[in-house]
Structure formats: structure tokens, C-alpha cells
């Protein structure tokens, strides 16, 4: 069976295959880094990550113009509020096309809070299971002390709302 990069003229397939390879190279370093701080995580499969990215892209972000600027404590509170009552969450770096998505326990996420800014300096996306909502944590490139948080309800697969 031909791979995505074997089809002539299939630029999107080539781009997708190259992104997948970059994610695969990064996943081992990322998992090792988390293990060093006592957090066990597992990488999502390429198919599951494609589904995740598709769901993020087709879900409209309804941002209010006066969304709050968050302090580090507010980020911790927002993560705890979002993930409360969930056993597992998905965490992916802000650049979702390039970063591997990881599945980890809510408890591990809470233990990892002091390390999130080191691992994900630009921010990250936290998703619940089974991908019904996302918390977008965006670190302002011009002012890294400024962190913006948005919540997103994910569109069901195949739906265009």
C-alpha cells in the first residue's frame, strides 16, 4: 500500500507525513522528560492525533473581547477546574501540528504544573476525554508573564456547526 509521500502531486499528504515524522522524533524526548519529573504519559497514535487536530480546527472559538489575562495561579486554578472529575486528559503543545499529543492522568497533570511552562513555553492545549472540550493556554510571545486562557467546546466528528 503506498504511503502519503508516494503519491505524485500530493503536497498535503507530504506535509502531513513530514509533520508525523517530526512528532515521532519529538515524542521520545518528551516522554523521557516527563518521566524524569515523575509523570508517566503515553503518546496518542497518529490517527488519534489527526482526529484531535481536526476536531480542534472545526470547532469555533467563541472568545469574548474582554477575556481575562491570567496569573500563574489562575492557570493552575483553570487547569484544576477543567480537569476536575476526569481520570485522563490529553495534553499537546501550542503548535498542535508539530507537537505530539500525550495521554496522562489528571493527577500527573497536577504534579506536572510547575514544569508545564518549561516544556510548553508557547502554551498548550488540554483536552478532556473523550474529546468534548479543550482548554487553550496561550503564552503571550511579547510578554511571557501574560497567559491567556480560552475554553472550547469541540464539534462532534463530521459536524460543521
N, C-alpha and C positions, 0 to 999 in steps of 0.2 A: 504494500500500500504506500503510495507516495506521501512524503511529508509536506507540510505547508511550504517549505522552501523549494520543493521540486517543481512546483507549478510555474511555468513561464508567465511573466506579466502579473504575478500575484503579489504586488507590493504590500498590501495589508497583511497577507499571510507571512511574508518575510519579516515584516516589522514585529508581528506577534511572536514568531519563532525566536527572534533575537531577544526580545524582552523576556521571554520564557527562559532562555539560557542565562541571561543576566540575573534573573531572580534565583535560578537554581544555584548559580555560583555564590550568591549572597546568603542563601538560606543556611548553609552550614556554619558560616561565621556568626550569623545572627543567633542560631540555636546554641552555639557554643558560648557566646557572650551571655545569653540569658542563663544558661546552666551555671556559669561562673558566679552569678549572683543568687543562685538557688532556685531558679524558676525553670520548671520543665514545660516545654511547649512543643507542639508539633506543627509542621508546615501543612497548609492546605494543598490539595492536589492542584495541578494546572487547570483542570476542568472546573473545579470548585472555585478557584480564584477568578477564572473568566466569568463565571456566573455572578460572583460577588461584584466585580467591576461593572458588569452590565447592569446589575440592579442599582448600583450607585449612580451610574450615568443616566438611567432613565427615570430616576426619582427626582422630582423637582424640589429644589431647596427653597423653602419659604422663610427667607431671612427678614427679620424686622430691621428697619433702618437704625434703630437705637439699641442694637444688640449689645450686651454688656461686654466690657473689657474685663478679663478675669485675672485674678491674682493666682499664684501657685496653690494657695489654699482652696480657692474657688474651683480650680481644676480638679483637685483631689475630691472635693465635695461632688462635683458634677459626675466624675467617673464612678464614685461610690453610689450615687443616686441612680445613674443609668444602669449599672450592672447589678444592683441590689436584687437578690432573689434569683439570680441566674447562676448556674453552676459553671458554665463555659461561655467564653466570649472570643471573638476574633479580633485580632489587632493587626493593623497594616500601616506602614509608614505613609506619610502625606502623599508621596508620589506613588499612588496605588498601582500604576502600570509597571513600575520598576521594582517595587518592594515586595518581598514575599509576605503573604498573609499567614499569620500564626494563630493556632487554636491553643488557648490556655485557660486555666481555671480562673474564676473571679478572685479567689484567694491569692493566687500567684500574681495577678494583676495588682492587687492592693500592695503586696510585698514589693512589687517592682516600681511603684510610684516614684521613688527617688531616682530611679535610673531611666525613666521614660525620656526625659529631655536630653540625656546623653545619647541614647540610642536613636531617638527620633527628633533631631534638633529643629526640623521644619514643622513638626506636628505629626499627627497620626489620626487614623480613623479607627474607632472602636465599634464593633457590630455585635448585636445580640445574636443568639441562636434561637430560632432558625432564620436569621436574616430578615427581621421585621423592622428594625430600627438601627440607626447609626448615630454616633456622636462624633462630630468633626472638631478636632482640636488643632487650630491653626496658629503657629507661632509667627508673629509679625516679623518679616525679614529686616525691616528698618529699625525695629525696637524689640529685641528678643525677650524683654521683660513683659511685653504685651501679648497676651494669649487670648484668642477669640474662640468661642465655643458655639457651635450650632448643633441642633438636633434634626435628624432627617428620618422621615417615615419612608421605608423602602417600598417601591412599587412591586407588586407581585410579578413573577416571571411572565413575560408575554403581554403584560398590560401596558398601555400607554395612557396615563391619566392626564 
